[in-house]
């Protein structure tokens, strides 16, 4: 299976190329990012004084960040997502922008074509100076008739942010298509890092994911004859009811367009399995402090996105 690295501004262009080629052939699973790991973030010190920042959602509500004392008492709250780092507290921000689409018909640009939308995402202090650009999708709408790009912050572990992008594009193929990508962002180093290639039991997890995909296939016998081994496309932080952390791994395998399950790119189906792996970088945040435990106990139904200590 083809594996391509995604670089800045490349996701939209690569997605347009795939969408314009949509037909009988199945494109490869959308790529994971392969970048060198940077320096480790500073771990929280158990004896250090400082409030804990807890962010997450209640039900379908918008994300909120709570400032929590060591005894679990809530000192304050604010809308949005705030991450504590040694550089200070950084706010996660998103901005949707319109881009011009040229269309994809043989007659050239379509004058009545509506604009596409892309989402920019960054981290910065509350005055929004010295920002870290996490997602810059570019403005390449050439060859697209429809385009919609979005960003989702899946969760955080201390200063490490798990970020997913997906873009829907119609480029005059048989139909539109969705392409997804994943990045792990280190807010301390201010850059993207890669840990997925360090997953120690990837082959065994891929076989587990393959069994789940075979069992859920419309034609199990045909599925078992698939030569495509599921590809690791992203890792996900999962917090338990008391704040304990585990890391899940998502594997995707190419499939027909109508068989797509919407969990990753078009033409794919995915399975998510517990990895039983705790990267050394994440270990200091694997066991939550008392402040987080008490906060969760007093806020039933709260979906923890992550915590960090200021």
Secondary structure, 3 states (H helix, E strand, C coil): CCCCCCCCCHHHHHHHHHHHCCCCCCCCCCCCCCCCCCCCCCCCCCCCCCCEEEEEEECCCCCEEEEECCCCCEEEEEECEEEEECCEEEEEEEEEEEECCCCCCCCCCCCCCCCEEEEEEEEECCCCCCCEEEECCCCCCCCCCEEEEEEEEEEEECCEEEEEEEEEEECCCCCCEEEEEEEEEECCCCEEECCHHHCCCHHHHHHHHHHHHHHCCCCHHHHCCCCCCCEEEEEEEEECCCCCEEEEEEEEEECCHHHCCCCCCCCEEEEEEECCCCCCCCHHHCCCCHHHHHHHHHCCCEEEEEEEEC
